[in-house]
């Protein structure tokens, strides 16, 4: 009997110890988010000044990496063709890895633009070696520009964007200038509104705070301009991670190159509107960040960069550990409550609630400040914050898988995010040909949502009322994410089909340039 009691006591100790350890680590990251908000407030007035445009303009190569983007690529090409810059100094490369009729659309459009006098080339690869990083590196070898401007397929850059961003390269130490993403389909759905709020904070608060306080921030893969020599000095584009942008950002800044973030320069783009596509994107970002941390953290700490930059880089590159911690917390929270019922609800109020408030309070402040800074503060934004946190918590399983994969040896496949060129809530994507990748995740999310439904009922009966709001965030998030994923998985199949082109018909394989005749 004594042995059973000892085993039971040990199990309880391990469970509660694990629970509080997870809470403690998550509280540290919550406090760090508050620190980012404080940094932004302290350096709010330290935005980079707009220097005078140089008398001699540099040559610019605009790179457009594309892979199967039939719905958005023509809009991208039209927008880039309207960029205001001397034509003799502007080169455009369409880096096309497409295997469907996007290849034909690009070929036709490029031919028309060349006839109109634009220096634009269509560079096609039959094999996606290195995925996006491989395409950028191959294009760079042929580029003639001193500066390299990059836009993903769903972006619609404004005509003035080069004139807004290029003056900052008057400082020879500047290696990259990043614009802020704006969102063409912000109001399309609950999912798109949630993503817009998250990305607004990432750019307007996080990027600005890091950049203005002298810490490192990262190029976001698009809507940025690089000094070519900075790319080359950093070791070029490498494809041993899925976040080539994050990887090269740290390598370049460790070499001494300075980055500039411009909050006032907007580059509109499309947010994912399909749940599986959204989860694929977040999986790629998470896995790539873990790969980058594994690759670079030791080098960062052994470098001679300032200590504040090292500490911030560590928080930045390891922040995704919160997803597996969130999943562990989801599994432990109810058993921990049951074990502690013998102590009454006071222990929960004393220990758990403050930690949860640090986490939720820091997130709310972070998001609300971004909305205010961008002139969007409203009651709707305030009311929507619990939904943002709920959906973010609900992708913990999806992103935990990504974290685990990130510690593997292989970089993995760069899975593109389907884009549809839809902005109005009344427009349907269900007949479009592209889909995000599914799997078993949505069924597991459904089970977790049902588990939290039972947990809400249990704590209500136990009188642990302070716990209910937190549990309901998990409950709603997992049920919503699972329900939308399953519904979209079995939605009407596409009615139109893009042909998959055989290699023989895609005659323009590097090193041949298409459309130069």
N, C-alpha and C positions, 0 to 999 in steps of 0.2 A: 504493500500500500504506500509505503514511504517512497519507493522508487517511482511509482506512478505519479505521486504528487510532485516529486522532483522533476520528472520529465515534463509534466504539465507546466510547472513553474518556469522551466527553461524555455519551453516553446512560447509561453506568454511573454517572457522577457525578450526573446528574439523577435517576436512579432512586433511588440511595442517599440523595441529599440530600432528596428528597421523603419517603422512608421515615422518615428520622430527624426530619424536620420534623414529620411527623404524630405520631410517637412523642412528641416533645417537647411538642406542644400537649396531647395526651391526658394526658401526665404532669402538666401544670399543673392540668388539671381533676381528676385523681386526687388531687393534693395539696390542692386546694380541698375535696374531700370529706373528707379528713382534718381540714382546718381546721374544717369544720362539726361533725365529731365532737368536736373539741377545744372549740369554742364551747359545744356542748351540755354537756360535762363541766364546763366552767368555770361555766356559769350554771344548772346542774342545780337548785340550791336557790332559784332566783329565780322560781319559778312564781308566777303572779298569785294574790294572796290573794282569798279569797271575801268580798266586801263584804257588808254587811248589806242585806237586801232593802228596797227603798224602801217607805215607808208608803203612798204613793199609787202604785198600779201604773199603768204606761203602757198605752195601747191597742196591740194587736198585730194585724197582718194576716199570716196565713200564706198564702204563695203556693205553689201546686203546679203547676208547668209540666208539661204532659202532651202526648205525641204518640204515638198508636198503642201503647198499653200495656195491652192487654186482660188480661194475666196478672197484673199487679202493682197496677193502679190501685185495685182494691177493698180490698186490704190496706193501701195507703197511706191511703185515706180512713177506714178503720176505726181505724187508729192515730192519725191526726190528730184524729178525733172524740173520742178518749179523753184528749187532752192536758188536764192539770189547769190551768185558768185561769178566772177569772171570765168567764162567758159574755157579759156585757154589754161586756167589753173585748176580746173575741176575734172576729175576722173571718177567714173562710177563703175564698180565691179559688182555684178550679180553673181554671187557664189552659190551655184545651184546644184544641190545634191538630189534633186527630185527624181522619183521613179514613176510618177503619174503624169497627167497632162499639164501639170504646172510647167513642165519643161517647154511644152509647145506655146503656152500663153506667154512665157517669158521671152522665148525666141522671137515671137511675132512683135511683141511690144518693144523689145530692144531694137529690132530692125527699124521700126517706125521712128524711134527716138534718135537713132543714128542719122536717119535721113533729115531730121530736124536740126542736126548740127551738134548733138550732144555726144561727148566722148564717153560712151558707155559700152561695156563688153559683157558678154554672157559666158561665164566660165563654168563648165559642167564637169562633175566627177561621176563616173559610173559606180565607184566604190566609196562609201562614206568613211574612209580611213580617218580616225581621230575625230569623227563627227564635226561639230561646229568649230572646235579648236583647229582641227586639221584643215577645214576649208579656209579659215582665216589665215593660217600660216601659209597655205599654198597661194592664196591671193596676195599676201604681203610680198612674196618673192617676185611678183609681177607688177606690183604697185609702183607708181612714180611719185606719189605724194609725200611731202615732208610730214604731213599730218594725216592720220587715219581716222575717219569718222565711221561709226558702225551703227546700223539700224536693223533690228529684227523685222520679220516680214509683216507684222501686224501694226507697225508704227506709221504714223502720218506726220513727219516732221514739218514744222512751219517753215515758210520760205526764208525767214530771217535768221534761222538758227545758227548758221555759221558766223554771221556778223555779230551775234550775241555772245558766242563762246570763244571765238578765235583770239580776241584781244588779250585774253589771259595768258596766252602763250608768248606774250612779249617778255615774260620772265623766263629765262632759259632753263630755270630749275623745274618748271611745271612740265610734268609728264603726261597728265590726263586731266580732262575737264568733263564733269558729269552733269547732265541736265536732270530735272525731276520728271518722273513719269506722271502723266495725266491719263485719265481713263475715259475712253469714248463711250463705254457702255456701263457706266457706274450704276445707273438706275434700272438695269435690265432685270435684276432679281435680287432676292435676299443674299444669295451667294456672291454676286458681283458687288453689292453694297458692302458686305463684310470685307471682301478683299481690298476694296478701295480704301476703307478706313485703316486697315492694317498697313497697306503700302504707303498711304499718306504719312503715317507716323514714322515708318522706316526711313523715308526720304526727308521729310520736313524737320523731324526732331533728331533721329539717330544719326543720319549722315551729317546734318548741320552741326550737331554737338561735337562729333568726333573731328570733323574737318576744322572747325573754328577753334577748337581747343588744342590743336597740334597733334592729335592722335590719328591713327590710320583709319581710312574708310575704303570701301571697295567700289571699283567699276562694276556696274550692274549688267554687263553683257551687251548693252544696247544704249542708244541715246547718249553716247559719250564720244569724245575725241581724244585720240592718243597722239603723242609725239612719237614718230616712228623710231627714233633713236632710243626712246624709253623702253619700247617693246623689245628691241634687239638687245639692249643692255641688261634687261631682266632675264634674258634667256629665251625669249620668244614664246609663242603660244605652245603650251604643252597639254597633252590629252591623257595624262595619268590620273586626272580627277574629272568629275562631271561638272565642276564649276570652274572652268578655265578662266573666267573673269575674276573670281575671288583669288584664285591661285596667283595669277600674274600681278594682281593688285598688290599683294603683300611682297612678292619678289621685287617689284619695281620700287616700292616705297622703302624697302630695306636697302636698296641701292642708293637711296638719297633723293629720289625723284619726289617732287611735291605734287599733290593732287588738289583740285579745286572743285567744290560742289556749288552749283548755282541753283538756289531754290526758286528763283524768279523765272528761269527758263523752262518752259513746259514742252514735253514731247508726248503727244497723245498716242495711246495704244489701246488695244482691246484686252480685257480681262477674260480668263476662262469662264465659260458659262455652263459647262458640263461638269458635274461633280467628279467623275472619274478623271477627266482631263486636269481638273484642279488638283486632285490628289496625286496624279502623276507628276505634275510640276513641283509640288511641295516635296514629294519623295526625292526628286532629282536634286532640288536645292539642298535638302537635308543631307542626303548621302554625299553630295559633293563637298559640303562644308566639313563633314567629318573626315573625308579623304584629305582635304586641304589642311585640317588641323593635324592629322597624323603625319602629313608630309612636312609641314613648315614650323610647327610650334617649337620644336627643339632648336631649329635654326634661328627663330625669332629670339628665344631666350639667350642664345649664345652670341647674338649680334650686339653691336654697340649702340642700338637705338635707345632712346630714353626709357626709363622704367615705367612711367605712366603709359607709354605706347605699348610696352610689353604686356602690362596688366590688362589693358583694354583689349588688345588682340586676343588674349587668352579668353576673356569673357565672350568676345565676339565669336571666336571659332569653336568654342565649346558650348554655346548656348543651347544647341539642339539636344544636349543630354537631358534637358527638361522633359522631352517627350517620353523616354522610357521611365523617368522618375514619375511623370504624371500617370503613366500606366500602372506602375507599382502602387502609387498612392490610391488609384481607383480600386485596386484589388485589396488593399489593406484597410481602407478607411472604415468599412462596416465591421470587420472583425475587431479592429481596435476599439471601436465604440462599444461593442458587446462586452469586451473584456473590462472596459472601464465603467460600465454601468454601476458596478458595485461601489464606485466612488461618487456616484451622482453626476449630475450635469455640470457641476462647478468646475471639474477638471477640464472639461471640454472648453468651457468659456475662458478658462485661464490660459490654456496652452494652445489649443488649435485655432480658435477664432482670431487671435492677433496675427498668427502666421498667414491664415487665409486672407485676412484684410490687407496685409502687406502685399500679397500677390495680386489680389483683385484691385486694390487701391492704386498700386503702381501702374497697372495696365490701363485702368480708367483715366488716370491723370495723363499718361503718355498719349493715349488716343485723343482725348479731349483737347489737349494742348495743340496737337497737330491740326485738328479741325478748326480751332480758333485762329491759329497762325495762317491758315489758308483761307480764312474768311467763310468757313462753313459751319461754325458753331451754331447749333440749333437744338431744340428739344428732341427732334427726330434722331440726331446723332447720339444724344444722351440716352434715349430710350433703347437705341440699337446696340449699346455697348454690351449688355448681357448676352445678346445673341452672338456678337463677335467673339466673346470669350468662350461661349458654349461650343461654337463650331470649331474654334481653334483647339479647344480641349479634345474634341471628338476625333481629330486626325492624329491623336497620339499613337494609336496602333499603327496606322499607315506610316508614320514617320519613325516610329521605333524600329520597324523593319528596315527602313532606310539607314538608321544609325548602325544597326548590326551589320548590314551590307557594307557600310562605309569602312569597316575595319578589315574587310576582305582584301585580297591581293589584286583582284581584277577591278578595273575602273567601272566596268559595266556599260550598258547601252544608254546613249543619250536619247531618251524617249521624248519626242516633241509634244507640245501642248496644242491640241486642235483649236484653230481660230476660225470664226465663221462670218465676220463682218456684219454682225447684228448689233443694233443698239436699242431698238424699241422693244419694250416688254411684250408687245403683241406679235413679234416676229418669232417663228419657230425654227429651231435648228434640227429638228428630228428627221428631216428629209435630207440633211447634208451628209456627205459621204464619210467624214472623218469621225472617229470615236477615240476617247481615251481608253487605256487598257484597264480591264477589270481584274477579277480574281476572287479569292475567298474573303478578302478584307471586309466587304460590306456585310456578309453574314455574321462575322465575328463582332462587327460594330453593332449589329442588331441585338445580339445576345448580351453585349455589355449594356446597351440601352435598357433592355428588359431587367437586367440585374440591378441597375440604378432605380428603376421603377419600384422594384421590391424594396430597395434600400430606403427610398423616400417613405414608403408605407411603414416600414419598420421603425424608423427614427421618429415618425409622427406619433406612433403608438407608444414609443418609449419616452416621449416628451422632450426630445432633444431638438427643440424648435430652431435654435440657431444654425443647426447643420443643414436644414432643409433647403435654403437657397443655394448652397454650394452643391448639394447633391442634385438639385434640379437643373443646374447648369450642365452637369455631365449627362443627366437623363435626356434633356432636350437635345443636346448636341449630338449624342450618339444616335438617338432615334431619328433625328432629322437627316443626318448624314447618311445613315443606312437606308432610310426610306427613299431619299432622292436617288442614291446610287442604284438601288434595286429597280426603282421605277424607270430610270433612264436606261438601265441595262436591258429592260424588256420593252422599251419604247418602239414605236414604228420604225422599221428598218429603212435605210436610205432608199430614195426613189431614183436618184441619179447617180451614175457611177463614173468615176474617172478611170480611164483605161490605164493599166500598168504597162508601161512601154518596155518592150524588149531592148536589151542593150544595143542591138544592131541599129535600132531606130534612133538611139541617142548618140548620134555620131560625134557630137561635140565633147569629147572627153579630153581633159587636160593632157598635154599642153596646148591643144588646139583652142583657139578663141572663136566663139560663135558670133556671127553678125557683124564681122568687120569688113565684109566685102562691100 
